[in-house]
Amino acid sequence: MFLEMKVRGLALDPMSNMPIIILRDEDDKRSLPIWVGIFEANAIALELEKIATPRPMTHDLIKNILETIDARVLKVMVTDLKENTFFAVLHLQVGETEYTVDSRPSDAIALALRVAAPIYVDEDVVRKAKSIEVTKEGETVKADDPERLREWLENIKPEDFGKFNKT
């Protein structure tokens, strides 16, 4: 069974300094932290904050391509968690045909935010991830707290990007 979830904020993991997307169900009973890269977190933060960029960023480009070919994102589904890696699929509709496209959850979520598509998470993924409550104890930037989100964005330094380079 799949739960509909919404992006409730971004956080920084104090141990790894990696960004985390916080998803929560409608009743705020279950949350799901998904660790993502700095670039993906930035793309999500820009959309949450509704900050326009002078040129289309990658997820804006994807949205523009889909709109140009009359494709619609029906939903995003986080489907699995294997060896600390989350898996997701995009459900697209072109004409009468529906397609599923493999995606990283961070990219799927960044796109879903841009096109107002619902985000669903398999209940098994929530169980496997051992959901945690981060808003009370962690350093969380909530989607509904634009000042904190803006501060988080402003404090990202160019040298922070090098920390996550896996070369």
N, C-alpha and C positions, 0 to 999 in steps of 0.2 A: 504494500500500500504506500502511496505517496502523500506527503504532507506539503501543503503550500506554505512557503516561507518567504520572508522579506528580508532585505538587507537592513539590518538595524544599526550597523556601524562598522568602523574599522578600528583595529587595535594593533599595538606593537607587542610582539612576544618579548618579554623582558629577558629571556634566556638567549634567544637566537637573534633578536632585534629584527625578525622578519614580520612583515605585515600580516594581519589576520582579518579576513572578512567574517563578520558575525551575522549569521542568518538566524531568524527566530520565526516560530510559527505564529499564527494569528492570535493565539491565546497567551502568548509569551510564556508557555510552559516548557518548551524545548528550544534549545539553541544549538547551533552547529558552527564551530569555528573551522574555517578553511584557511590554511597557510598559503600565501601567494607571494609572488615576486613584487618587488618595489614598483616596477613599471605597470603591472596590472592593478596594484593598489592605487597608484596614481590615477589611472584611467577611471577607476570606480569612484575615487574621491572627487575628481573633476566633474563627473556626472552628478553625484550626490549634491555637490555644491552648485551645480548648474553654471560652471565656469566655462565660458566660450573660449575656444582657442582660435588663433588667426587662421589656421589651416586645419583640415580634418585630421584627427588622430586616427589610429588604426581601427578602433571600434566604430568611430563615426564613418569612416570609409566603408566598412562592412555594411553599416546601416544604409548608407547612400546607395551602395550597389544593390542591396536587396530591394530598396524602394524603386530604383530605376527599372528593375526587371519585374516589378509587381510581385515580389515574394514577401511573405509575411512570416514573422517569427510567432508561432502559435504558443510555444512554451519552451522553457529550459528545464531539464531534469538532471539532477545529480543522482547518478544511478548506482555508483559503487565506490568502495574504498578498499584498495588492495595495497598492502605493504606501504602504508602511509601516503598513498597517492589516490586522490579523488578522481572520479571519472564523471563526465557529463555528456549529454547530447542536446542538440538543438532540434526542435521540431519545426520545420519550415513548410509553408504551403505556397505552391506555385500553381495558379489555376486551381484545378480540382485535385491535384496530386500533392500528397504529403511526403516529405523527405525527412530522414533523421541524419544528422551530421555529428560525428564524434567531435568533442571539444574539451578543452580544459575548463573546469568550472569557473575559473577567474575570467576567462574570455567570454564564456556563455553568460555569466552574470553581468559583466560590463555591457554586453550587447542587450541583454534583457532590460537593463535599466534605461537604455537609450530608446528602446522601442515599446516600453511599458508592457512587456510580456511577463506572464507569471513564472515564478520559480518554484519548482517542486523538488523535494528530496525524498528518496526512498527511506522508509522508516528503519530499514536495516542499516543504512549508512549512518543515521543518527545514533543508533545503538552501538555500532562499531566505533564510532568516534568518541563515545563516552562524553556526551555533551557537557559543557561546562558553563557556569554562570560567570561572565566576565565583567558585567557592568558594575557590579558592586565592589569587586576587589581588584580588578585589573585596570590597566591604563587604557580606557576605551574612549574612542571618539564616536559619538552617536551620530546617526544620519540626521537626527532632528536637532543637532547642536551645531549650527553652521559656524559659529565663532571658533569652537574647538577644532572643527574640521579644517577651517582655514588656517589656524595656527599650526596644525599638523603638517599641512601642505607647505606652508612657509618655512618650516624648520627642516625640511628635507634638503640636504646639501649635496652638491655634485659628488663629493667623495663617498657619500652613502651608497651610490650606485655601484661602485667598485667592490663593495663588500659581498655583493650577491653574484658576482661574476664567477661562473663555474669552470673557467678555463684553467 
